[in-house]
Amino acid sequence: MEYRKLGRSGLQISALSLGSWLTFGKQISDDTAEQLMRLAYDHGVNFFDNAEIYARGQSEVVMGSILQKTGWPRSSYLVSSKVYFGDGGKKPNQTGLSRKHVMEACHASLKRLQVDYIDLYFCHRPDRNTPIEETVWTMNILIQQGKILYWGTSEWSAQEIMEAHMVARQHHLIGPVMEQPQYNMFHRERVENEYRRLYETVGLGTTVWSP
């Protein structure tokens, strides 16, 4: 397996990852999910991707149970989650990137995944209803508390990512390290062109999804 640095961070991440969208807790059995994770891990994959919205939280439950069963050293793998869409609740503050939802969503994901910290925590979409300052500060609080190690974005524009970095610089905080955009034969513009300057200026890393 090839391993690459995630942006300008010191984190080494496998070139291939195993995601759980549309599969874990929904379309495949838990036994099949376990077989897939073990096979991926045995072949060098160290990055397992998840989100609060996947199967309304059940995907994280399944992955957490498998991680406990395998007994793999925590230092040997990376787990991600994402916050924005919620886990199915429709009440105010059960979605978005407000401090309230981000903190509560992180705690819920930690419990479902049965881990002490989340390696990569993504803002699953930009939130026009929450000031970017609030989100950046909240992510830094989670880092300081040891609940997440790196934070990033998913499906944010280059301008939105740059705004987050500007806020981080202004307040001496940690900006987003990575972005998770869609990238395939039919969706190339954002990764290959829109983000090009960010790779150089802020050292943006990517963990793409497709199709």
Helices and strands as residue ranges (DSSP letters): E 3-5, E 12-14, E 18-19, H 30-42, E 47-49, G 54-57, H 58-70, G 74-76, E 78-83, H 99-113, E 118-123, H 132-144, E 148-153, H 158-170, E 178-179, H 189-189, I 190-194, H 196-201, E 205-206
